[in-house]
Amino acid sequence: MSVLRKGIEEVNIPLNYQPTEDEPYMSPQQIEYFRQKLTKWRTDLQRETAETLHHMQEESSNESDTIDRASTETDRSLELRTRDRERKLILKINQAIERIDEGTYGYCEETGVPIGIARLDARPIATLCLEAQEIHERLEKTQREE
């Protein structure tokens, strides 16, 4: 069971808690659920990054075969690109946690309407409601086609 401190009151969150549309939107329980989800995601990504760096440092770069060296370099390049994407994802996770701290988490940055529990559960770093996201994607597609 987790505890969320909000002001003086404590809110207990069961370990198997799942937010629902039936409870008040962005209730203290929901906020704590998403904070924990984001924090765990960030921790997992940071651990994977550390493991990759450790593996790359241990990996031998003294392969005598040109094909082996090329294969190793390709693998390293792919790993580094993946880690760069994860680094950017960690920044978005940190921004989502900041929005929780500021009290703006869960609301569309463009319209101010609730993003929705199901959308946030699927993509906890979402900043736009579904409608605003669809408009944004259509505009991007139109600009690419021009």
HELIX and SHEET records of a PDB file:
HELIX    1   1 PRO A   28  GLU A   58  1                                  31    
HELIX    2   2 THR A   66  GLU A  102  1                                  37    
HELIX    3   3 ILE A  117  ALA A  122  1                                   6    
HELIX    4   4 LEU A  130  GLU A  145  1                                  16    
SHEET    1   A 2 SER A   2  LYS A   6  0                                        
SHEET    2   A 2 GLU A   9  ILE A  13 -1                                        
END                                                                             
